[in-house]
Amino acid sequence: TFSDFTFNSKLRTLQFRSEDEITLSPKESKLLNLLLENLNDLTSREEALVKIWNDDNYFTSRSMDVYIAKIRKYLSKDSKIEIENIHGEGFRLLINN
């Protein structure tokens, strides 16, 4: 549980408050889980690409950006949550009070 969300990484479900659960794709779930493991800290682009895609080339990197955008959309229901881009480094999932 984080902020107003409940995330089950095994079932790949994400629920905001008492709304219906959504089922994440395997990569969305792994990426969100990795961001949560590093909550308020840097998740390096290389680490995510190697752990989730087993590759860190340009095209895989662009694919990861699409998944980050999807996760941002899911989390946009809660204004306290932000995924910050750290240019040239990676991402940081922040929960503001």
KOLKOLVEX-917450 format. One record per residue (C-alpha): residue in three letters; x negated, y negated, z. Coordinates in steps of 0.05 Angstrom, whole numbers, padded with zeros to 5 digits, always signed. Layout:
N
ALAXYZ
...
END
This chain:
97
THR+00000+00000+00000
PHE-00026-00069-00018
SER+00011-00135-00012
ASP+00084-00118-00033
PHE+00064-00059-00076
THR+00061+00016-00063
PHE+00013+00053-00107
ASN+00007+00129-00110
SER-00055+00147-00149
LYS-00039+00221-00151
LEU+00030+00211-00181
ARG+00007+00148-00218
THR+00066+00108-00193
LEU+00070+00034-00175
GLN+00128+00004-00139
PHE+00142-00069-00122
ARG+00183-00077-00058
SER+00246-00035-00068
GLU+00248-00040-00144
ASP+00244+00022-00187
GLU+00176+00056-00192
ILE+00138+00052-00256
THR+00092+00107-00280
LEU+00024+00085-00301
SER-00017+00117-00356
PRO-00077+00158-00331
LYS-00126+00103-00350
GLU-00083+00048-00319
SER-00080+00088-00254
LYS-00155+00101-00252
LEU-00170+00028-00267
LEU-00122+00002-00213
ASN-00150+00052-00164
LEU-00221+00028-00178
LEU-00201-00045-00170
LEU-00168-00028-00103
GLU-00230+00010-00080
ASN-00268-00054-00091
LEU-00213-00101-00065
ASN-00238-00173-00061
ASP-00305-00150-00088
LEU-00335-00143-00157
THR-00316-00082-00200
SER-00369-00082-00253
ARG-00349-00074-00325
GLU-00402-00020-00336
GLU-00380+00021-00275
ALA-00307+00020-00298
LEU-00325+00038-00370
VAL-00370+00096-00350
LYS-00323+00124-00296
ILE-00259+00118-00336
TRP-00278+00120-00409
ASN-00346+00156-00404
ASP-00373+00104-00451
ASP-00392+00031-00448
ASN-00394+00009-00521
TYR-00362-00055-00549
PHE-00298-00021-00573
THR-00286+00015-00507
SER-00298-00051-00472
ARG-00244-00085-00514
SER-00197-00027-00497
MET-00209-00038-00423
ASP-00189-00111-00431
VAL-00121-00088-00457
TYR-00113-00044-00396
ILE-00132-00102-00350
ALA-00079-00144-00384
LYS-00027-00090-00373
ILE-00045-00084-00299
ARG-00042-00160-00292
LYS+00028-00158-00321
TYR+00051-00105-00271
LEU+00021-00143-00213
SER+00048-00211-00235
LYS+00111-00198-00194
ASP+00070-00218-00133
SER+00039-00288-00137
LYS-00011-00271-00082
ILE-00047-00221-00127
GLU-00098-00241-00179
ILE-00148-00204-00223
GLU-00205-00252-00233
ASN-00253-00246-00292
ILE-00326-00253-00271
HIS-00358-00271-00338
GLY-00409-00221-00361
GLU-00402-00180-00297
GLY-00332-00150-00288
PHE-00268-00162-00249
ARG-00246-00176-00179
LEU-00177-00158-00151
LEU-00158-00212-00100
ILE-00100-00215-00052
ASN-00090-00286-00027
ASN-00052-00300+00037
END
